[in-house]
Amino acid sequence: MNSFRFNKSDYQLTVMYFVIATVWLAFRYTVEKYTDFEIITGLLGFTLKTLILIVIITWLIQRYVVSQKSYFVFFLLTFMALGVVGFLDLLRDYFTADPAWQWNSSLSSIIVNSFYNSTPDVALPLGLILGKKYYENKLDYAQLESAQKELELKVLRSQYDPHFLYNSLNTIDALVDYSPKEKVKQYIAHLAALYRHLIQTKDEDIVTLKDELELAGNYFYLIETRFENDYSFEIVNSVVPKSNYLPNGAILTVLENVVNHNKALDGKPIETKIIIKEKSVLVTNTKSNGRTKNESLGTGLQNLSKRYQLLSDQTIEVAETEKTFTIRLPLLRVLD
């Protein structure tokens, strides 16, 4: 807890406690046949005693527990405050009681009675305030943590490969010179659909598997058109997943990783399959000759792994053989 200073709701809780406690004590004193003078002085004594102790103890908490972490000093001063204030209230009760009660003058009895006279009255309001402060701080921390996660996710979502748009525009420029008009229009339509999806979902942390596959379909067309026979893509969907959400742009990130790290050699294309499982999506691709494991995980995949950690308790899994590279993307569930 970073601070124990009172806020508006703390004062409201304290006032409510004193109202209820005063009504109860007035009822108790009446039942026990206290005189009017005893009732008035008893209620005033209870209110002043409890208020003074709340002020003193909360100040001690702020000074010696929160700020200085001096726990021994805090407990020592707290016990002294409880004893002194309790003793003063005993004196008030002694001089206002009718008939006067017998005073036990031994030091041990005075100490015990002083603590007994003060501790129960301040324990309940302080307990309420401490419990309230604890849960308020837990809530503040959760909100701060949520805001931090949201900020991190926004940063990570923004880190798509900036060269992709540049390369796509260069492809359009080449198509205009050497390809039929309809092919150019189709390429522009798929590029526009891809970026329209990215813009429409830019504030979404997760999207449906269906949306991700549609995005992948547009990406397939753009890459296959740009590189002709260097890359081939296939979606294998043999089951209907129960959980069907993924981090926004997850499949696109993996596909970008495939293209960025694999180049077709000797006329042999890079083959990529998206395999839909009940609880995950597998993206597996053949590898370029000479590609090493250290070259496998680019910034995009590192960011994607971090996004999974922020969104859930799952993460991506990488499996690599001499000829293939596979990434497992766990499907996420949305809790109502």
C-alpha positions as CSV (number, residue, x, y, z in Angstrom):
1,M,0.0,0.0,0.0
2,N,1.7,3.2,-1.1
3,S,-0.4,5.6,1.0
4,F,-2.7,5.5,3.9
5,R,-4.2,9.0,3.5
6,F,-7.9,9.3,3.9
7,N,-10.1,9.9,0.8
8,K,-13.7,10.9,0.6
9,S,-15.1,7.4,0.9
10,D,-12.9,6.8,4.0
11,Y,-14.5,9.7,5.8
12,Q,-18.0,8.6,4.8
13,L,-17.3,5.1,6.2
14,T,-16.0,6.6,9.4
15,V,-19.0,8.9,9.9
16,M,-21.3,6.0,9.2
17,Y,-19.5,3.9,11.8
18,F,-19.8,6.6,14.4
19,V,-23.5,7.2,13.7
20,I,-24.3,3.4,14.1
21,A,-22.0,3.1,17.2
22,T,-23.5,6.1,18.9
23,V,-27.0,4.8,18.4
24,W,-26.0,1.4,19.8
25,L,-24.3,2.9,22.8
26,A,-27.2,5.2,23.6
27,F,-29.5,2.2,23.5
28,R,-27.1,0.2,25.7
29,Y,-26.7,3.0,28.2
30,T,-30.5,3.4,28.4
31,V,-31.1,-0.3,29.0
32,E,-28.4,-0.4,31.7
33,K,-30.1,2.6,33.5
34,Y,-27.4,5.2,33.0
35,T,-28.2,8.7,34.0
36,D,-28.6,11.4,31.3
37,F,-25.3,12.9,32.3
38,E,-23.5,9.5,32.1
39,I,-25.0,8.9,28.7
40,I,-23.9,12.3,27.3
41,T,-20.4,12.1,28.8
42,G,-20.1,8.4,27.8
43,L,-21.0,9.2,24.2
44,L,-18.6,12.2,24.0
45,G,-15.8,10.2,25.6
46,F,-16.3,7.3,23.2
47,T,-16.3,9.6,20.2
48,L,-13.3,11.7,21.2
49,K,-11.3,8.6,22.3
50,T,-12.0,6.7,19.1
51,L,-11.4,9.8,16.8
52,I,-8.1,10.6,18.6
53,L,-6.9,7.0,18.3
54,I,-7.9,6.7,14.6
55,V,-6.0,9.9,13.8
56,I,-2.9,8.9,15.8
57,I,-2.7,5.3,14.5
58,T,-3.4,6.2,10.8
59,W,-0.6,8.8,11.1
60,L,1.7,6.2,12.6
61,I,0.9,3.8,9.8
62,Q,1.7,6.4,7.2
63,R,4.8,7.5,8.9
64,Y,6.4,4.3,10.3
65,V,4.8,1.5,8.2
66,V,4.3,2.9,4.8
67,S,7.1,5.5,4.6
68,Q,9.9,4.3,6.9
69,K,9.1,0.6,7.4
70,S,10.0,1.0,11.1
71,Y,7.6,-1.7,12.4
72,F,9.1,-1.8,15.9
73,V,8.7,1.9,16.4
74,F,5.1,1.7,15.0
75,F,4.0,-1.0,17.5
76,L,5.7,0.7,20.4
77,L,4.1,4.1,19.8
78,T,0.7,2.4,19.0
79,F,0.7,0.6,22.3
80,M,1.7,3.8,24.1
81,A,-1.2,5.7,22.4
82,L,-3.7,3.0,23.3
83,G,-2.6,3.0,26.9
84,V,-2.5,6.8,27.3
85,V,-5.8,7.5,25.6
86,G,-7.5,4.6,27.4
87,F,-6.2,5.8,30.7
88,L,-7.6,9.4,30.1
89,D,-10.9,7.9,29.2
90,L,-10.9,5.9,32.4
91,L,-10.4,9.1,34.3
92,R,-13.3,10.6,32.5
93,D,-15.5,7.6,33.4
94,Y,-14.3,7.7,37.0
95,F,-15.3,11.3,37.6
96,T,-18.6,11.1,35.7
97,A,-19.9,7.7,37.0
98,D,-22.9,7.7,39.4
99,P,-22.4,6.0,41.7
100,A,-18.5,6.2,41.5
101,W,-16.8,2.9,41.0
102,Q,-13.9,1.6,43.1
103,W,-10.5,2.5,41.6
104,N,-7.8,-0.2,41.6
105,S,-4.6,1.7,42.0
106,S,-2.1,-1.1,41.1
107,L,0.0,-0.3,38.1
108,S,-0.7,-3.6,36.3
109,S,-4.5,-3.2,36.7
110,I,-4.3,0.4,35.4
111,I,-2.3,-0.8,32.3
112,V,-4.7,-3.7,31.6
113,N,-7.9,-1.6,32.1
114,S,-6.5,1.3,30.0
115,F,-5.8,-1.1,27.0
116,Y,-9.2,-2.8,27.5
117,N,-10.9,0.6,27.6
118,S,-9.4,1.8,24.2
119,T,-8.5,-1.2,22.0
120,P,-12.0,-2.7,21.3
121,D,-13.5,0.7,20.4
122,V,-10.9,1.5,17.8
123,A,-10.3,-2.0,16.4
124,L,-13.5,-2.2,14.4
125,P,-13.3,1.2,12.5
126,L,-9.5,0.7,11.9
127,G,-10.2,-2.8,10.7
128,L,-12.9,-1.6,8.3
129,I,-10.6,1.2,7.0
130,L,-7.6,-1.1,6.6
131,G,-9.6,-3.7,4.7
132,K,-11.1,-1.0,2.5
133,K,-7.6,0.4,1.8
134,Y,-6.2,-3.0,1.0
135,Y,-8.9,-3.8,-1.6
136,E,-8.7,-0.3,-3.1
137,N,-5.0,-0.7,-3.6
138,K,-5.5,-4.2,-5.1
139,L,-8.0,-2.7,-7.5
140,D,-5.7,0.3,-8.4
141,Y,-2.9,-2.2,-9.0
142,A,-5.1,-4.4,-11.2
143,Q,-6.2,-1.3,-13.2
144,L,-2.6,-0.1,-13.6
145,E,-1.5,-3.6,-14.7
146,S,-4.4,-3.8,-17.2
147,A,-3.5,-0.3,-18.6
148,Q,0.2,-1.4,-18.9
149,K,-0.8,-4.6,-20.7
150,E,-3.1,-2.6,-23.0
151,L,-0.3,-0.2,-23.8
152,E,2.2,-3.0,-24.5
153,L,-0.4,-4.8,-26.7
154,K,-0.9,-1.6,-28.7
155,V,2.8,-1.2,-29.2
156,L,3.2,-4.8,-30.2
157,R,0.2,-4.7,-32.6
158,S,1.7,-1.8,-34.4
159,Q,4.9,-3.6,-35.3
160,Y,3.9,-5.1,-38.6
161,D,6.7,-5.2,-41.2
162,P,6.7,-1.6,-42.6
163,H,8.4,-2.9,-45.8
164,F,5.4,-5.0,-46.8
165,L,3.3,-2.0,-48.1
166,Y,6.4,-0.6,-49.8
167,N,7.0,-3.9,-51.6
168,S,3.3,-4.3,-52.5
169,L,3.3,-0.8,-54.2
170,N,6.4,-1.8,-56.1
171,T,4.6,-5.0,-57.2
172,I,1.6,-2.9,-58.4
173,D,4.0,-0.7,-60.4
174,A,5.5,-3.8,-62.1
175,L,2.0,-5.2,-62.8
176,V,0.9,-2.1,-64.5
177,D,3.7,-2.4,-67.0
178,Y,3.5,-6.1,-67.7
179,S,0.2,-7.6,-66.6
180,P,-3.5,-7.4,-67.8
181,K,-5.7,-4.7,-66.3
182,E,-7.8,-7.2,-64.5
183,K,-4.9,-8.8,-62.7
184,V,-3.8,-5.3,-61.5
185,K,-7.3,-4.6,-60.2
186,Q,-7.4,-7.9,-58.4
187,Y,-4.1,-7.3,-56.7
188,I,-5.2,-3.9,-55.5
189,A,-8.5,-5.3,-54.3
190,H,-6.7,-7.9,-52.1
191,L,-4.2,-5.4,-50.8
192,A,-7.0,-3.0,-49.9
193,A,-9.0,-5.8,-48.2
194,L,-5.9,-6.7,-46.1
195,Y,-5.3,-3.2,-45.0
196,R,-9.0,-2.5,-44.5
197,H,-9.1,-5.4,-42.1
198,L,-6.0,-4.2,-40.2
199,I,-7.5,-0.7,-39.9
200,Q,-10.9,-2.0,-38.7
201,T,-9.4,-4.3,-36.1
202,K,-6.5,-2.1,-35.0
203,D,-8.0,-1.7,-31.5
204,E,-8.9,-5.3,-31.1
205,D,-6.7,-7.6,-29.0
206,I,-8.2,-10.8,-30.4
207,V,-10.2,-11.7,-33.5
208,T,-12.0,-14.8,-34.7
209,L,-10.2,-17.6,-36.5
210,K,-12.5,-16.9,-39.5
211,D,-11.3,-13.3,-39.7
212,E,-7.7,-14.4,-39.4
213,L,-8.1,-17.0,-42.3
214,E,-9.8,-14.4,-44.5
215,L,-6.8,-12.1,-43.8
216,A,-4.4,-14.9,-44.6
217,G,-6.3,-15.5,-47.9
218,N,-5.6,-12.0,-49.0
219,Y,-2.0,-12.3,-48.0
220,F,-1.7,-15.6,-50.0
221,Y,-2.8,-13.8,-53.2
222,L,-0.4,-10.9,-52.7
223,I,2.6,-13.1,-52.1
224,E,1.8,-15.6,-54.8
225,T,1.3,-12.8,-57.3
226,R,4.4,-10.9,-56.3
227,F,6.7,-14.0,-56.2
228,E,4.8,-16.1,-58.7
229,N,5.8,-19.8,-58.1
230,D,8.2,-19.2,-55.2
231,Y,5.6,-19.7,-52.5
232,S,2.5,-21.9,-52.1
233,F,-0.1,-21.8,-49.4
234,E,-2.8,-24.2,-48.3
235,I,-5.4,-24.2,-45.5
236,V,-6.3,-27.6,-44.0
237,N,-9.5,-27.4,-42.0
238,S,-10.8,-30.8,-40.9
239,V,-12.3,-29.8,-37.5
240,V,-14.5,-27.1,-36.1
241,P,-12.6,-25.7,-33.1
242,K,-14.5,-25.1,-29.9
243,S,-12.3,-22.1,-29.2
244,N,-11.8,-20.0,-32.2
245,Y,-10.0,-16.7,-31.3
246,L,-6.4,-15.7,-32.0
247,P,-4.4,-12.6,-31.2
248,N,-5.1,-10.0,-33.8
249,G,-2.8,-10.6,-36.9
250,A,-1.3,-13.8,-35.4
251,I,-1.4,-15.8,-38.6
252,L,-0.3,-12.9,-40.7
253,T,2.7,-12.5,-38.4
254,V,3.7,-16.1,-38.9
255,L,3.2,-15.9,-42.6
256,E,5.4,-12.8,-42.8
257,N,8.1,-14.7,-40.9
258,V,7.9,-17.5,-43.5
259,V,8.4,-15.1,-46.4
260,N,11.1,-13.0,-44.7
261,H,13.2,-16.0,-43.7
262,N,12.8,-18.4,-46.7
263,K,13.6,-17.9,-50.3
264,A,12.9,-20.5,-53.0
265,L,16.0,-22.1,-54.4
266,D,16.5,-24.1,-57.6
267,G,12.9,-23.7,-58.6
268,K,11.6,-25.4,-55.5
269,P,8.9,-23.4,-53.9
270,I,8.4,-22.8,-50.1
271,E,5.3,-24.7,-49.2
272,T,3.2,-23.5,-46.3
273,K,0.2,-25.2,-44.7
274,I,-2.2,-23.8,-42.1
275,I,-3.6,-26.8,-40.3
276,I,-6.7,-26.2,-38.1
277,K,-6.8,-28.3,-34.9
278,E,-9.4,-28.4,-32.1
279,K,-7.3,-26.3,-29.7
280,S,-4.6,-24.8,-31.9
281,V,-3.5,-23.7,-35.4
282,L,-0.4,-25.1,-36.9
283,V,1.6,-23.2,-39.5
284,T,4.2,-25.4,-41.0
285,N,6.5,-24.6,-43.9
286,T,9.4,-26.1,-45.8
287,K,12.7,-24.4,-45.3
288,S,15.3,-22.8,-47.5
289,N,18.6,-24.7,-47.7
290,G,21.1,-23.5,-45.2
291,R,18.6,-21.8,-42.9
292,T,19.7,-22.2,-39.3
293,K,17.6,-22.2,-36.1
294,N,19.0,-18.9,-34.9
295,E,17.5,-17.3,-37.9
296,S,14.0,-18.7,-37.3
297,L,12.6,-16.3,-34.7
298,G,12.4,-12.8,-35.9
299,T,11.1,-9.7,-34.1
300,G,7.5,-10.5,-35.3
301,L,7.4,-13.9,-33.6
302,Q,9.0,-12.6,-30.4
303,N,6.3,-9.9,-30.3
304,L,3.6,-12.5,-31.0
305,S,4.9,-14.6,-28.1
306,K,4.8,-11.6,-25.8
307,R,1.2,-10.8,-26.9
308,Y,0.2,-14.4,-26.0
309,Q,1.7,-13.9,-22.5
310,L,-0.2,-10.7,-22.0
311,L,-3.5,-12.1,-23.2
312,S,-3.4,-15.6,-21.7
313,D,-1.4,-18.2,-19.9
314,Q,-0.4,-19.8,-23.2
315,T,2.3,-19.1,-25.7
316,I,3.4,-20.1,-29.1
317,E,5.4,-23.3,-29.6
318,V,8.1,-23.8,-32.2
319,A,9.2,-27.2,-33.7
320,E,12.0,-27.4,-36.2
321,T,13.4,-30.2,-38.3
322,E,16.0,-30.3,-41.0
323,K,13.3,-29.6,-43.6
324,T,10.4,-28.0,-41.9
325,F,9.6,-25.2,-39.5
326,T,6.3,-25.3,-37.5
327,I,4.6,-22.8,-35.2
328,R,1.7,-23.8,-33.0
329,L,-0.7,-21.0,-32.2
330,P,-3.0,-21.9,-29.3
331,L,-6.6,-20.9,-29.8
332,L,-8.0,-18.6,-27.2
333,R,-11.3,-18.8,-25.4
334,V,-13.4,-15.7,-24.5
335,L,-15.0,-15.9,-21.0
336,D,-18.4,-14.4,-20.6
